Amino acid sequence: MNITGAIFDMDGTLLNSMDYWAQVADEYLISVGIVPNETTCRLFLEDGMKNWYSYCTEKMNLSVPYDEAKRGIYELVNLKYDTVVQLKDGALNMLEALYNKGVKMCLATATDRATVEKILKRLNIEKYFSKIFTSGEVGVGKQEPLIYNLALEYLGTPKDSTYVFEDAIYAMRTAYTNGFNVVGVYDKNVYATEDEVKSLCHIYLDKDSKYNLPL
């Protein structure tokens, strides 16, 4: 594996946090009197908060402003980040191996910067990432390749030796169709078959891989 640069998603890729995101999205809807369903959960995990919000306002009678809903969800999820969210098993060893190899690394995440910075500090993994790119600051989600292009430009590494690490199939598809090498990471909250995920990956790390990259 010839790797000089790595662009990491965070939730579900490095962190065991997707279960908690699903919980807080449902908890928030319940708190405003709406019964969540499989569609609301799937949209939130796979298509992002804005698409989830659009669905909930159009189909589920959610009437609060987007910023208020987002604030309520982050209040709930930050409690999880403060207490129970951890790195996935093997992720730290992988980061250390890449770091020791001199691979340049950054984060490209849909999670807000304040939450990202908090969990990096709590887990003591700040040193591995020279920059954080967030969808909110970039202005578009991972349905568009902009966040990956900006991260690649920042890293300054050749595209053919730069890898994007993702768990969500829609994000893998964006990276893959825009010419990036993709490392797919297993997460049980991904709404796709293993074959579908593998079709978009150059390397696939299954649930038993322990992040064992062929470095």
N, C-alpha and C positions, 0 to 999 in steps of 0.2 A: 504494500500500500504506500504509494508515493503521496504523502500529505504534507503540505506546508502551511495550510490555513484551515481553520475550522469555525463554522458559524453554527452556534448552538441555539436551538429552541430551549426553553427552560421547563415549563410545566408538562409533565408526562414524558419528557425526554431525559432530563436530569433529575427531576424531582418526582416524588410519589404523590403529587398534589391533585391529580385530576379527580379522584374520588371526592375530594373536599370541594372542588369547584362545582361538581354536580350537586353536592349537598346544599351548598349555600345558595345556588340559583333556585333550587326548589324551596329552600327555607324562605327566601325573599318573597317568592310568589305567594306562599302560604301566609306570610306576614301581612300581605296587602289583600288577602281574601280570595286568592286565585288558586285553584287546584292544579298543580303541575301535571304534565303527562309525558309520555315518552318523546313526543315531538319537541316539547320545550327543552327537555334535557339534551336531546341529540343536537338541536340547533345551537344550544349554548356551548357545548363541547366541541362541535365540529365546524361551526360557521361563525362563531364569535358573538360578542355581546350585542353589537349593533343589529345583526340579523335576528338574533334572539328577541331583542326588544321590539323590532318591527313586527315580528310574528305575534308577540304577546299583545301589542297594542291593536293589531288588526283582527286577531282571532280569539284572544283571551280577555279582552276588555281591560287590559292594563292601561290606566289613565294617568300615572305619574310621569313627569318629565324624565327624559333619558338620563340627565345628569343626576337626578335624585335617585333613580333606580341603580345607576352605577355606584353611587356613593353608598347606598344601602348594602349592596353586594360586597363591596370592598371592606366595609366595616365588619361584615361577617367573616370574610375570607382571611382578613389580617389576623384574626384571632387564631385561625388554623396555622398560619405562617409563624406566629409567635410561639406556638406550642408543639404541634404534631407533625408538620411537614418536614420530611427528611430527604436526603439524596437517595436515589435508587441504589440498590445493592450493586456494587462494582463501579459506580459512576466516578467516585473519587479516585480510585486507582487508575481509571482511564484518563481522567484529567491530568493526574500527576505524570503519567507516562507521556502524554502529548506535550506537556509543559517541559519535561526533561529532554524531550526530543527537539525542542525549540519551535514547536508549531505555534503560530500566532492564532489566538482565539478571541472571539467576541460573542456576545449574546444577541439574538434577534427574537424578541418575545412580544406576545400580545398583552402581557401583564404590565401594569403601570410601573413607572420607574421607582416610585417610593417603596412599593412592595418588593420589587426586585432587589433594590439596594439593601432593604432590611433582611431578606433571607440570605443574600450572599454574605452579609456580615455575620449573621447568626450561625451559619454553617461554616464560616471561615474559609470561603472559597473565592474571595474577591480577587486574589492575585492571578487567577487563571484567565481572567477576562479583561482585556485592555479597553473595551468599550461596550456600552449597552445601547442597543437600538430597540425602541419600542414602537409598536404599530401606532399607538396614539400620537407619538411625536412625529413619526414619518407621515401620518395622515391617511394611510390606507392599510388594510389588513393583508394577511398572507395569501389572499386570493389574487393579489398582484405581486410581481417580483421585486418591487421597489426596495423593500427592506433588505433583501438579499443582495441586490446590486449595490446598495449603499455600504453594506457590510464588507463586500468584496473590495470595493474601492478603498475603503478605510484600511483593510488588512494589507492591501497591495501585493497579495500573493497571486500566482497564476491561477486562472479559473480551473484549469485541468488538474491542479493539485490542491484545490480547495473543496472541502466537503461540507455539506449542509446536513446537520443532525436533526431529525424531526420524528415525532410520533404520529401526528395527525395526517391523514391521507390527503386532505385538500392542500395542505402546505407542502407535502412531498410532491404532489402533482405540479404545483406552481414552480417549485425549484427544478424538478426534473425536466419539465417542458421548456424551461428557459436555460437549459444547458448546464445545470449544476450537477456535480456528483452528489448523490444522496445516500446518507446512512439512515436507514429506517430503524426505529427503536420500538420494540413491542410495548404496548400499554393496553390493558384490558378494556379501557374506555373508548378505544378506537372502533368506529362503526364501519368495519371493512374486514374482508377475509384476509388471511395471511397471503394468499396468492395475489390478491389485488395490491396489497402493500408491496410485496416482493417485485411486482412488475414495474414499480416506480423507483426501485432502490438499486444502487450499485453494491451495497453491503446491507444485510439485514441482521440486526441483533435481536434474536428471539428472547423469550422470557427466561431461558436458561443460559444465556450467553455470558452473563456477568460483565458485559461491555468488553469482551476480549477481542480487541481489534488486531488485525494482522499487520502490525506496525513493522 
